[in-house]
Amino acid sequence: MSKVAIVTGASRGIGAAIAKRLAVEGVRVVVNYTARPADAEQVVRSIARAGGEAYAVLADVSDPVAVEALFDQAEVRFGGVDILINNAGIIQPGTVNLADSDDALYQRLFAINTKGTFNTLRLAATRLREGGRIVNFSSSAVALALPGYALFAASKAAVESLTQIFAKELRGRHICVNAIAPDRPQPTCFSVARARIRSSGWPSSPPGAPGHTRGYRQRRGLPGRRGGRLGQRPGAEGQWRHHLAATASLITLPRQE
């Protein structure tokens, strides 16, 4: 049976590109969106024309009731969920120093970037099938610590902490939990120099105390997969090829003993 993936924020941009790439690999995809239903349906049609299966579901990830309905619809439509891609997120509108930040900006960033990820992970703990994959999106802003992006970076740093700890809590279910921290897009393609992958690896057995897990490791650069859709020129889906390679690599990450 083919795998089933939920991709949040998949109506456009990198979320849409990931949804299409997964479909090419034979994964049945739930295309989640919050706005732009026409864009989401266009992604579904594009996948269908290429011979894949996809289904668009409206759900605001900051709303736990809506997220539960998202999982419900995925299970009704495709029978279960194996892969969760937490792509939905927002960036603050320009640089804003911490002293000038208001409550509304704080609440909006953390509601989508942090609480949205929390809402999906909490359900994934019990509703992802054994052997599943979770990829959360962080940001290079966490490591770069750029002035003017304190709230955004903090919201994504929380995602990295959730990823580290959640991977340990899921030990025994063979669910691989990772976070990718992409760099900011350039006019034609992404810069690879500062792109990072944070990878939890698989929950593993001792050495050491019960529940010991392999460390949360960091690698510079992105996996060097070439060919096929990843090798096309920049522009359209090719614009996201480095991030698609990273995401695909994390989904197929081999188990570590």
C-alpha positions in Angstrom: 0.0 0.0 0.0 1.3 3.5 -0.9 2.2 5.9 1.9 0.0 8.8 2.8 1.3 12.3 3.6 -0.2 15.4 5.1 1.6 18.6 3.9 0.6 21.7 5.7 0.6 25.0 3.9 0.7 23.2 0.6 -1.4 25.4 -1.7 1.7 27.3 -3.0 5.4 27.8 -2.7 7.6 25.1 -1.1 4.6 23.3 0.3 3.1 22.8 -3.1 6.4 21.7 -4.5 6.9 19.2 -1.7 3.4 17.8 -2.3 4.1 17.4 -6.0 7.4 15.7 -5.3 5.9 13.3 -2.8 3.2 12.4 -5.4 5.9 11.6 -8.0 7.4 9.2 -5.5 4.0 7.4 -5.2 2.8 9.0 -2.0 -0.9 9.9 -1.7 -1.0 13.5 -0.5 -3.3 15.6 1.6 -2.8 19.2 0.4 -3.6 21.4 3.5 -4.4 25.1 3.0 -5.8 28.0 5.1 -6.5 30.4 2.2 -6.4 30.4 -1.6 -8.6 27.3 -2.2 -8.2 27.7 -6.0 -4.4 27.3 -5.6 -4.9 24.2 -3.5 -7.2 22.6 -6.0 -4.7 23.5 -8.8 -2.0 21.5 -6.9 -4.4 18.6 -6.6 -5.1 18.8 -10.4 -1.5 19.0 -11.2 -0.8 15.9 -9.1 -3.7 14.0 -10.8 -2.5 14.9 -14.3 0.9 13.4 -13.4 -0.9 10.2 -12.3 -0.8 10.8 -8.5 -3.5 11.0 -5.9 -4.2 14.1 -3.8 -6.9 15.7 -1.8 -7.2 19.3 -0.6 -8.3 20.0 3.0 -9.0 23.4 4.5 -7.6 23.6 8.1 -6.0 26.4 10.1 -3.1 24.6 11.9 -3.3 27.1 14.8 -6.8 25.6 15.6 -6.5 22.2 17.3 -10.1 21.3 16.3 -9.3 22.0 12.7 -6.1 20.0 12.9 -8.0 17.0 14.3 -10.5 17.3 11.4 -7.5 17.4 9.0 -6.3 14.0 10.3 -9.9 12.7 10.3 -10.3 13.6 6.6 -6.9 12.1 5.7 -7.9 8.8 7.3 -11.3 8.7 5.8 -10.0 9.5 2.3 -6.8 7.4 2.3 -7.1 5.1 5.3 -4.3 6.5 7.5 -1.3 8.8 7.7 2.4 7.9 7.4 4.1 11.2 6.8 3.6 14.7 8.3 5.3 17.7 6.7 4.9 20.8 8.9 5.6 23.4 6.3 2.9 26.0 7.2 4.4 29.1 8.7 4.7 32.8 8.5 7.5 35.3 8.7 7.2 38.8 10.2 6.6 41.6 7.7 10.1 43.1 7.7 12.6 43.6 10.5 11.0 44.6 13.8 13.3 45.2 16.9 12.2 43.3 20.0 11.5 46.6 21.8 9.1 47.7 19.0 7.3 44.4 18.7 3.6 44.3 19.8 1.4 41.6 21.2 -0.4 41.0 17.9 2.8 40.2 16.1 4.0 37.8 18.9 0.7 36.0 19.0 0.4 35.6 15.2 3.9 34.2 14.8 3.7 31.8 17.7 0.1 30.7 16.8 1.1 29.5 13.3 4.8 28.7 13.6 4.9 27.1 17.0 1.4 26.2 18.1 0.6 25.0 14.6 3.5 22.5 14.8 2.5 21.6 18.3 -1.1 20.8 17.3 0.0 18.5 14.5 2.7 16.7 16.5 0.4 16.0 19.4 -2.0 14.2 17.1 0.8 12.5 15.1 2.0 10.9 18.3 -1.0 8.6 18.2 -2.3 8.8 14.7 0.8 8.3 12.5 1.3 4.7 11.5 4.4 2.9 12.8 7.4 3.5 10.7 6.3 7.0 9.8 8.2 10.2 9.1 7.8 13.8 10.4 9.6 16.8 9.0 9.2 20.1 10.7 10.3 23.4 9.1 12.6 25.6 11.2 14.6 28.5 9.8 18.2 29.6 9.4 17.2 32.7 11.4 17.6 30.6 14.5 21.3 30.2 13.9 22.0 33.5 12.2 20.4 35.5 15.1 19.7 38.5 12.9 18.6 41.7 14.7 15.0 42.5 13.9 13.9 38.9 13.7 13.8 37.9 17.4 10.2 36.9 17.5 10.3 34.9 14.3 13.5 33.2 15.3 12.1 32.4 18.7 9.0 30.8 17.2 11.2 28.6 15.0 13.7 27.8 17.8 10.7 26.4 19.7 10.0 24.1 16.7 13.6 22.7 16.9 13.2 22.0 20.6 9.9 20.3 20.0 11.5 18.2 17.3 14.4 17.1 19.6 12.2 16.0 22.5 9.4 14.6 20.4 11.8 12.2 18.7 12.8 10.8 22.0 9.2 10.5 23.2 8.3 8.4 20.1 11.0 5.8 20.7 9.7 2.3 20.1 7.3 3.3 17.3 10.0 3.7 14.6 8.8 7.2 13.7 11.7 9.4 12.5 11.3 13.1 13.5 13.5 15.8 11.9 13.6 19.5 11.4 15.0 21.3 8.3 16.2 24.9 8.6 16.3 26.3 5.1 18.0 29.5 4.1 16.1 32.5 2.6 15.3 32.1 -1.1 17.3 34.0 -3.7 15.8 35.4 -7.0 16.5 32.1 -8.9 17.3 29.4 -6.3 18.3 28.9 -2.7 21.7 29.5 -1.3 23.1 26.3 0.0 25.9 27.8 2.1 23.9 28.4 5.3 21.2 25.8 4.8 21.1 23.3 7.7 19.5 20.0 8.4 18.8 19.2 12.0 18.2 15.5 12.2 17.1 13.5 15.2 17.8 10.1 13.7 15.8 7.2 15.0 14.9 6.6 18.6 17.4 3.9 19.5 17.9 1.4 22.3 20.5 1.9 25.1 23.6 2.3 25.7 23.1 4.2 28.9 19.9 5.0 30.6 16.6 3.6 29.5 15.1 5.5 26.6 18.5 6.8 25.4 18.4 8.2 21.9 21.0 9.0 19.4 22.0 12.7 19.5 20.3 15.5 17.5 23.0 16.0 14.9 23.6 18.8 12.5 24.9 18.7 9.0 26.0 21.6 6.8 24.7 21.8 3.3 22.0 19.7 1.7 22.0 16.1 0.4 23.5 15.9 -3.1 20.7 14.1 -4.9 20.6 14.9 -8.6 18.6 14.0 -11.6 14.9 13.9 -12.3 12.9 16.8 -11.0 15.6 17.8 -8.6 18.0 18.6 -11.4 15.8 21.0 -13.4 16.8 24.6 -13.9 15.9 27.2 -11.3 12.4 28.6 -11.5 9.0 27.0 -10.8 9.5 23.8 -8.8 13.2 23.9 -9.6 13.5 27.0 -7.4 12.9 24.7 -4.5 15.1 21.8 -5.6 17.6 22.0 -2.7 14.8 21.9 -0.1 13.0 19.2 -1.9 16.2 17.1 -1.9 16.6 17.7 1.9 13.0 16.8 2.6 13.1 13.7 0.4 16.3 12.7 2.1 14.8 13.0 5.6 11.7 11.1 4.6 13.8 8.2 3.4 16.4 8.4 6.2 17.6 4.9 7.0 17.1 3.6 10.5 20.1 4.1 12.9 20.9 1.3 15.3 
